[in-house]
């Protein structure tokens, strides 16, 4: 009886370990799946699994230097434009999974400004080297005191880099390069932070 009891105890323990391991694996896969988001940008819209309900922010770059993998590491921001959520009275009913450039996006608005700010990347952050043209109320994430537009007031330029900002913690950095054929190339770097 004791030998059967020991075998039964071992069998139950091993079954529990295997079941627990399977649950851990399923949980790990679920977390890994949510640790990143897809980003697509073309000449019509921005779309993806990122949180677009707070909008998207673009900076047009004049690239001075690139890092070892060909991404901008030193640049001058010359123009900024953003689609943002100004808020609504009552309950918000429009939650975009795409933000269009030349179509109205519900109650969302666009704004833009021109600047001349020289940045250099320092690890995961950037520092201002010089600022020839910078609004008094300059903010890295918002454009203040700008005319509101229903559609994007800016056209993408060929052979130009853009820094793209989302309010999604899963993204560390997104660059857009519009090449000479006007093909949109997105370079996305995840933060490794999972929102779960």
Buried (B, 14 or more C-beta within 10 A) or exposed (E): EEEEEEEEEEEEEEEEEEEEEEEEEEEEEEEEEEBBBEBBBEEEBBBBBBBBBBBBBBBBBBBBEEEEEEBBBBBBBBBBBBBBBEEEEEEEEEEBEEBBBEEEBEBBBBBBBEBBBBBEBEEEEBEEEEBEEBBEEBEEEBBEEBEEBEEBBBEBEEEBBBBBBBBBBBBEBBBBBBEEEEEBEBBBEBBEEBEE
